Amino acid sequence: MARIQPIEIDQTDGKTKSMLENVNTSLGMVPNLMRTLGHSPAALEAYLGFGKALGGGGLTAKLREQIALTAANVNACEYCASAHTALGKKFGIDEAELKRNLHASSRNPKVEAALQFARAVIIRQGWVTDEEFDRIREAGYGDGEINEIIATTALSIFTNYFNHVAETKVDFPLVEVGEPTAA
């Protein structure tokens, strides 16, 4: 059972209600993560704002989903693995690639470099090695893109940890993950 229960849109008002209605309009549903974050309009707004800002950046929505999948697996977050698998399918990522992405792998070498870098950021708590940094550069990513990979990873860590603490009930087709990846 969830430690923090998701709220219903009709139980909210003002800013929270507006944000949740906007989510419903764009996704056709309001995921439990956002309904649970909705207890704090500031937390919900921070999450939505961070995601919206990254949406205006240089990384594709597809790559941001792939990074989120890698983070979900590293941090053993079934909620995020499930949600981002469902969203990844909407962006045209096939099932085999989604499974690869959970393990920081991809058929596309440039995508794989981004996923491996995101994995290293999480495992090393930001203290990536020179070799790991050189690999992301060699894959063709510039400073802005590297910044956005780090930012996307940080946003994923936030939702992973939030779901662990809140014990958010998965409201997408379940994707199981193993134990968190150790350093």
N, C-alpha and C positions, 0 to 999 in steps of 0.2 A: 504494500500500500504506500502511496506517495506520502512523503513527510510534509510536503506543501501541496495542498490541493489546488488544482486549476480552477480558475474562476469562470463563470459564465458571462458572456457579453452583457446580458440583460441585468446582471448584478453590478455593473460598473456604470460610471458616468464620466463626463468631461473628457479629459485627455486620454485616459485609458480606453474608454469606450471608442473614441475616434480611432486610436491606433489599432485596436483589435478589429474594428470594422474594416479598416483599410487592408489589414492582413487578409481578412475573409474575402474581400473583393479581389485581391491579387492572387491568392492561392486557392480560393474556393472552399477554404476551411480555416480554422484557427487552431494550429497545433498546440498540444498540451504544453510544450515549452513556453510558448508566448502567453498562453493563458495563465501559466504559473508565474512567469515573470511579471505579469500584469498586476500582481499585488503591490508592486512598486512601479508607479509610472516612470520614475527616473531610470530604473533598471531596464524596463521595457524600451524606453526611448533610447537609452544608450545602445542597447543591442540592435534595434532597428536602424538607428542612425549610423552606427559603425558599418553595418551591412550595406546600407544605402550608399555611404561614402565609397566603400570599396567597389560597389557596382559602377561607379563613375570613373574607375581607374583603368589601368592598362591590361589587367588580367581578364580573361574571358570568364563568364559565369560558369562555364563548364570546368575550367581549371580550378576555380574557387571551390566548386563542389568536390573535385577530385582531391584537393588539399584537405578539405573537411573530412573526407573519408579516411585518409591516412591518419589524421589527428584522432579521429574516433577510434580507430583500431589501436593506435599507440596507447591511448588513454583508456581503452576498454569501455567506451561509451556506446552501449547498444542503442540508446535513443538516437544519438547523432548518426551512427552507422546506418540505422534504419531510415531516418529522415533523409539523409543525403544520398542514399541509394535510390530512394523514390524520386527525389529531385533530379538526380543524375540521369535517371531514365527519361525524365521530361526533356532533358537537354540532349537526348539521343545517344547517351553512353550505353553500350551494350552490357549485358550481364557479366560476361567474361572480363571485360575491362574494369567494371566496377569492383569485381573481386580482386583483380590485380591492384587497383588503386588503394584498397584497404591495406595492402601490404607494401605500399610505397613503390609500386611497380606499374609500368605502363608499356603498351606496344610502341608508344611514341617516345623516343629517347629524350626529347626536350621536356615533355611532361614528366617523365620518370625522374629527371634531374630535379625538377621543382618539388616532387613528392619526397625524394630522398633528402633534399635540403630541409623541407618542413619537418620531416621525421627527426633529423639531426637537431634542429632547433628545439624540439620538444624534449628529446632524450637528454640533450646536453644543457638544457635550460638556458639556451641562447649562446652558450660558449662553444660555437662551432669551430672546428679546426680550420687551419689555413687550407688544407687539402679539400675539405668540404666546400669552403667558400670558393676556391678556385674552380671546382667542378661546376658550380652553378653559373659562374662567369663563362666558363668554356662552353656551356650549353647554349649560350647566347642571351642570357638575361642581363639587363642593365640595372643600374642602381634603383631606378623607380620600381621596376618589376620585383627586384629582390626585396625592397621595402614592403611591397604589397603582399609578397609571399609570407613575409614575417607577420604582417598585420592580419592576414587571413588566418594564419596559424594561431595567432593570439586570440582572435575572436572565437576560433574553434575550441581552444583551451577553455575559454570562459564558459561556453555552452556545455562542454564535456564536464567540467567541474560542477557547474550549476546542477546539471542533471544527476550527477552522483549524489550531491548533498540533498537535493529535493526528492530524489528517487522518482523522477518524472515517469509517468506511465507511458510506454511506447504506444503511439497511435498511428503507426505506419506498419506495413508488413515487416515483421521482425527479422533483423539481421544480427546474428549472434557474433560476438567477438570474444577473444580469449582474455587472459590476464593482461594487465598493463605491461608495456614493454619497459624493462629495466635499463638503466644506464650502463 
